[in-house]
Amino acid sequence: MGKVFLDMAVSLDGFVSGPNGEDGGLHDWYFAPSGNATLILDELLHGVGAMVLGKRAFGDQPDGFDTPYKVPHFVLSHAAKDTVERDGATFSFVTDGVESALEQAKAAGDKDVCVAGGANVAQQCLKAGLLDEVQLHLVPVLFGGGLRLFDHLGGQRIELERTRVLESPGVTHLKFRVVK
Ligand SMILES: NC(=O)c1ccc[n+]([C@@H]2O[C@H](COP(=O)([O-])OP(=O)(O)OC[C@H]3O[C@@H](n4cnc5c(N)ncnc54)[C@H](OP(=O)(O)O)[C@@H]3O)[C@@H](O)[C@H]2O)c1
């Protein structure tokens, strides 16, 4: 069975979006990959069998969004909606919690499950010990405010073992195993 990993881009001061909710260049490396970023994208494209994300990360697009990941997407929301299909990707709405979303994502196949954010869903997964790995794309910018990734974790100690560091222009890709 594949692993469950968080994959997010963060500013050097730990934010996943800026003070006004903006991306702030955190994904520039993703949209114009060079160096090891191409390897990272290749890994993601071929290794991920399902995605889990929160409703705010999903946004307000009733027909889903354009994505290179032609896999099932499980979107956490308290509002039930019908599954939508867009260009080979499906978007199903899960109302009964992160464990359920991850179980459904794992049942989609043998490949890895990527938790793609946002911060709220990432924090729930971390707190509940549901992640095997954390992959962060660290961008050397200080936002000074915004949505903090490692917030609301309830004061518990979570140990990570660094397993990989890769440099690309404008970003450092860090991979950690969550020590259980
Ligand atoms: N830097 C990155 O890599 C990255 C990646 C993704 C997103 N982002 C950014 O992160 C921000 C969004 O993150 P966020 O923390 O605000 O929100 P989020 O985690 O994307 O979504 C939170 C929403 O998900 C639903 N939800 C969460 N847990 C649930 C549960 N247990 N049961 C049912 N529904 C649940 C709720 O939606 P309802 O309100 O519908 O009930 C909740 O309001 C955006 O600014 C986005 O741009 C950054």
The ligand as a Gaussian input file, in Angstrom:
#p B3LYP/6-31G(d) Opt

LIG

0 1
 N        1.121000      26.656000      -0.102000
 C        0.477000      25.560000      -0.463000
 O        1.077000      24.534000      -0.832000
 C       -1.025000      25.542000      -0.412000
 C       -1.723000      24.390000      -0.803000
 C       -3.101000      24.388000      -0.699000
 C       -3.771000      25.495000      -0.226000
 N       -3.060000      26.604000       0.125000
 C       -3.752000      27.784000       0.677000
 O       -4.370000      27.415000       1.889000
 C       -5.560000      28.188000       2.070000
 C       -6.693000      27.263000       2.412000
 O       -6.368000      26.572000       3.589000
 P       -7.301000      26.613000       4.870000
 O       -6.533000      26.092000       6.024000
 O       -7.905000      27.965000       4.990000
 O       -8.502000      25.647000       4.491000
 P       -8.536000      24.164000       3.909000
 O       -7.810000      23.242000       4.830000
 O       -8.185000      24.157000       2.482000
 O      -10.120000      23.894000       3.971000
 C      -10.826000      24.052000       5.174000
 C      -12.255000      23.657000       4.882000
 O      -12.319000      22.269000       4.610000
 C      -13.508000      21.716000       5.178000
 N      -13.124000      20.809000       6.232000
 C      -11.941000      20.767000       6.899000
 N      -11.951000      19.775000       7.768000
 C      -13.157000      19.152000       7.648000
 C      -13.739000      18.058000       8.288000
 N      -13.072000      17.363000       9.220000
 N      -14.990000      17.670000       7.935000
 C      -15.655000      18.342000       6.972000
 N      -15.143000      19.416000       6.316000
 C      -13.901000      19.810000       6.667000
 C      -14.326000      22.882000       5.662000
 O      -15.057000      23.314000       4.525000
 P      -16.565000      23.840000       4.572000
 O      -16.437000      25.266000       4.982000
 O      -17.044000      23.673000       3.154000
 O      -17.302000      23.014000       5.561000
 C      -13.246000      23.892000       6.023000
 O      -13.748000      25.205000       6.018000
 C       -5.750000      28.984000       0.790000
 O       -5.258000      30.291000       0.988000
 C       -4.873000      28.265000      -0.210000
 O       -4.396000      29.114000      -1.199000
 C       -1.707000      26.643000       0.047000

